[in-house]
Amino acid sequence: MILLIDAHVLVWWLAGDQALSPEVRSAIADPANDVLVSAATIWELAIKRAKGKIRLPAELSAAVDAAGFSSVPVTAEDAETSAELPAHHQDPFDRMLVAQARRLGAILVSRDAAFDAYGVDILRT
């Protein structure tokens, strides 16, 4: 399985937060699954950290690597696809995740119900 994790999932995983369901923790920990983090998610979290809205490791990309996750760059195709999505959700970072999940055939791991309107596979936190 290919799992593309949303920002809150990454934060909770790195913090060891029990807010993640046992099913999600198991799926992320399963070495048979590829766990991906979008560059857009790193960007979103770095902005929040810079504004003082969240406490995160200074080297977030290194923390992602240390967790055994892979980073996914934002491609030109992803940018075009996210801009062309129906306006079900206004968050540009989440729209990027939808575009990437579609391109990669990934399951989006999130609690955000706004993703439902896009027809991507979702694993709820």
C-alpha positions in Angstrom: 0.0 0.0 0.0 1.1 3.5 -0.7 0.1 5.9 2.1 0.2 9.7 1.7 -0.1 11.3 5.1 -1.7 14.6 5.9 0.0 17.2 8.0 -1.7 16.4 11.3 -0.9 12.7 10.8 2.8 13.5 10.5 2.7 15.8 13.6 1.0 13.1 15.6 3.3 10.3 14.4 6.4 12.3 15.2 5.0 13.2 18.7 3.9 9.6 19.4 0.4 11.0 19.9 -2.2 8.4 20.6 -4.8 10.4 18.6 -3.9 8.1 15.7 -6.2 5.1 15.5 -4.6 1.7 16.0 -5.4 0.9 12.4 -3.5 3.9 11.2 -0.5 3.3 13.5 -0.4 -0.2 12.3 -0.6 0.8 8.6 2.2 3.4 9.0 4.4 1.0 11.0 4.0 -1.8 8.5 7.2 -2.1 6.5 5.3 -3.5 3.5 3.7 0.0 3.1 5.3 3.0 1.5 4.7 6.0 3.7 4.9 9.3 1.8 5.1 12.9 2.9 4.4 15.6 0.4 6.8 18.6 0.1 3.6 20.6 0.3 3.0 19.2 3.8 6.6 20.1 4.9 6.0 23.6 3.5 2.6 23.9 5.3 4.1 22.8 8.6 7.2 25.0 8.3 4.9 28.0 7.8 2.9 27.2 10.9 6.1 26.7 12.8 7.5 30.0 11.7 4.3 31.7 12.8 4.6 30.1 16.2 1.4 28.1 15.7 3.0 24.7 16.2 6.2 23.2 17.8 8.1 20.9 15.4 11.7 19.8 15.0 13.9 22.4 13.4 14.9 19.9 10.7 11.5 18.6 9.8 12.7 16.9 6.6 15.4 15.1 8.6 12.7 13.9 11.1 10.6 12.6 8.1 13.7 10.7 6.9 14.4 9.4 10.4 10.9 8.1 10.6 11.5 6.0 7.5 9.1 8.0 5.4 9.8 9.2 1.8 9.4 12.7 0.6 7.3 13.4 -2.5 8.2 16.5 -4.6 5.5 18.7 -6.0 5.5 18.3 -9.8 4.2 20.6 -12.4 1.5 18.0 -13.1 0.5 18.1 -9.4 0.3 21.9 -9.6 -2.0 21.9 -12.6 -4.2 19.1 -11.3 -4.7 20.7 -7.9 -5.7 24.0 -9.6 -8.2 22.2 -11.8 -10.0 20.3 -8.9 -13.5 21.2 -8.1 -13.7 23.8 -5.3 -14.9 21.4 -2.7 -12.0 22.4 -0.5 -10.2 25.7 -0.4 -7.0 24.7 1.4 -4.3 24.7 -1.3 -2.1 22.2 0.6 -4.9 19.7 0.9 -5.8 20.1 -2.7 -2.2 19.3 -3.5 -2.5 16.1 -1.5 -5.5 15.1 -3.5 -3.6 15.7 -6.8 -0.7 13.7 -5.5 -2.8 10.9 -4.1 -4.4 10.5 -7.5 -1.1 10.6 -9.4 0.6 8.1 -7.1 -2.4 5.8 -6.6 -2.0 6.5 -2.9 -4.4 6.2 0.0 -4.7 9.5 1.8 -4.3 9.2 5.6 -6.3 12.0 7.2 -9.2 12.9 9.5 -10.4 15.7 7.1 -13.8 14.8 5.8 -13.4 17.5 3.0 -11.4 14.9 1.1 -14.4 12.7 0.6 -15.8 14.9 -2.2 -12.7 14.1 -4.4 -13.1 10.4 -4.7 -9.7 9.4 -3.4 -9.1 6.5 -1.1 -8.9 7.6 2.5 -7.7 5.9 5.7 -9.3 7.8 8.6 -7.2 8.7 11.6 
